[in-house]
Amino acid sequence: MRWRAPPGLGVAAMSYVAIDYLRHISPTWHARLQPALWSILALAAVIRVPFYKHWFSEFRAAIPFVASMLFMLSALLFEALSVRFVTAVLGLDWHRDTPPLPDTGQWLLLALNEKLPHVIVEILRAHIIGLHHFLMLFMMLAFSVLFDSVEAPGLGLGARYMFTMAIGRLLRAISFVSTILPSARPWCATARFRVPAYPHHWAQKYYVPYASDANSIRQLIQWDTAYADTGKYPGDYRPDWGSMSFLIDFLRPTASEGSSWYSLLKKAGGGCNDLLYSGHMLVAVLTAMAWTEAYGGFSSALIWLFVMHSAQREIRERHHYTVDCVVAVYVGILLWKMTGYIWPVKNASRGRRLTKLEKIQGRLIQAAKDSDMDKVRELLEEVEIGSQESQNKGPNRAMWVFACATIFSALTIVLLAFTWTSDG
């Protein structure tokens, strides 16, 4: 049976998006209303903590949650290494001189600008929603277990979200590092990165001699050997990174960037190649899938509209090619469906309810045949009470400590995510 969510979450989510958009219309009102909204939501969550009945379910989901978070952080580290590599290996001259790929999606949006009413075009151009909005919408969804808007455990939902995100990020990094595609913004790499202007010696040997000459490519195919004599390679700056020195050939640091390999990865950001597929769209689709499955309703349709709006903006502003957004949509949907088969998304108390229900099945059927509704109601209450009693067994003080730690950690994560992603 589908979880029947009480109203309120959808209203809170849409209020958050609307108030945050005020930063573009009325910064004064945005500065007043946004802190008030977050304060109200945080206070409401804290007040609901003593009345929440599923802390044991949350406790069981804590270890998968932490494991998924570590898995996601590892995937993001691998992605950051890959982003820096595909930017550095060909050098800044290649990024500046290589034209963008032809993109029919961009052509279509430019054509629609000429056909659609000006108001519609301005709505499509508006920065209504970004990466940090989708992250916040998911956090609101996970927190809503406190209000019985979403089926417990919330940590289980968060664990599945991060686990799916990690798989998606790994697949994305493998995809864009396999074939290096030019950026739709040719000036990006020069403006953001300080890598050498010339290609790495790997590219000088295996790519540059065969990049444009048709006869060289034909001969390379026939011989299947890198036959060109490239002479002496220009040397790269090689800092002393100790045990991490093997990363030098991948990251190609320069003297002006400092001596820390970790600082280079922090500057990677979204990269300046075309990174197939879009990471922003993956986050958006996973949020929409989680919202649709866990909550549903009219607000889910609005979130999918936000996903589509975000996709066309990614293409319109040339952050990505159309193929990146299309692939991100179906990869996100398929990954979420896939993890639904291997991830425990249901509350464990459901199994206890079914076990209890099997024990009283005979009495329940007899009461129904006798049209004794009071007896039926009494038996069903017995099932519910038995399920709750099995959850309430255990160290209550420990559960209170766990509850407080969970809420404090979750609110801290919300604050950090909002701070680090507020610029999109």
Buried (B, 14 or more C-beta within 10 A) or exposed (E): EEBEBEEEBBEBBBBBBEBBBBBEEEEEEBEEBBEEBBEEBBEBBBEBBEEBEBBBBBBBBBEBBEEBBEBBEEBBBBBBBBBBBBBBBBBBBBBEEBEBEEBEBBEEBEEBBEEBEEEEBEEBBEEBBBBBBBBBBBBBBBBBBBBBBBBBBBBBBBBBBBBBBBBBBBBBBEBBBEEBBBBBBBEBBBEBBBBBEBBBBEBBBBBBBBEEEEEBEEBBEEEEEEEBEEEEEEEBEEBEBEEEEEBBBBBBBBEEBEEEBEEBBEBBBBBBBBBBBBBBBBBBBBBBBBBBBBBBEEBBEBBBEBBEBBBBBBBBEBBBBBBBBBBBBEBBBEBBEEBEEEBEBEBBBEEBBEEBBEEBEEBBEEBEEEEEEEBBEEBBEBBEEBBBEBBEEEEEEEBEEBBEEBBEEBBEBBEEBBEEBBEE
